[in-house]
Amino acid sequence: MYALGLLDVGYRFGGANPEAGLDCSGMVNFIYKEAVGVDLPRSAAALAKRSRPVANHSLQAGDLVFFNTLGYAYSHVGIYLGDNKFIHAPSSRGQVRVESLDSPYFAQRYLGGRTLFDGG
């Protein structure tokens, strides 16, 4: 619910709150802080290091999905919503929105899902 409340918030590189704008990792950090009181790292790569891989068929709402959008691994992150959809703060078109993992752009850049939750 926190994530969907951020739809259409503007993108801002380094942004960490909805009033000033959000970047991808800022959005993830803000949502986890508000929803479960957890502070997370402030880069997609650091989030990847802190999380563990999860198979695509096992993705659950709240898991993280990672992409190579800048020519290096873990350069972009979003939050999985279910039904092959994720929410993210992209720099292109400049606002938080929902996308499909099947979209041509993201499908070819998708690196996989990871979770911050304990297994089991």
C-alpha positions, 0 to 999 in steps of 0.5 A, spaced: 500 500 500 505 504 501 508 503 494 502 504 490 501 511 494 507 513 491 505 513 484 506 519 480 511 522 485 517 525 481 524 522 480 530 525 483 537 522 483 539 521 490 531 523 492 529 519 498 522 522 500 516 523 496 516 531 497 523 532 494 522 526 489 525 519 489 530 515 485 529 507 485 533 505 491 530 512 495 523 509 493 525 502 496 528 505 502 522 509 503 517 504 503 521 499 507 522 504 512 515 506 512 512 499 512 516 495 516 521 500 520 527 497 516 533 502 514 536 499 507 542 501 503 541 507 498 544 504 492 541 498 488 547 494 488 548 495 496 541 492 496 542 486 492 548 485 496 544 485 502 538 480 499 538 473 497 536 470 490 529 468 489 526 464 483 522 468 479 516 463 480 517 464 488 517 472 487 512 475 492 509 482 493 515 486 497 521 482 494 526 486 490 527 486 482 533 488 479 535 490 472 542 492 468 539 499 465 546 503 465 551 497 463 552 494 469 549 489 474 544 492 479 544 499 476 536 499 477 531 496 483 524 496 483 519 492 488 515 486 486 507 487 486 505 480 484 502 478 477 509 479 474 508 487 475 513 491 479 513 499 481 519 503 481 522 510 480 525 511 473 529 517 470 525 516 464 518 519 464 520 522 471 515 519 476 514 512 480 510 508 476 508 500 475 511 496 469 511 489 467 517 484 467 514 482 460 515 489 457 521 489 452 525 494 455 525 491 462 525 483 460 532 484 456 535 488 462 532 483 468 537 480 472 532 477 477 529 477 484 531 478 491 528 478 497 530 481 504 525 476 508 528 470 511 526 463 508 521 458 510 
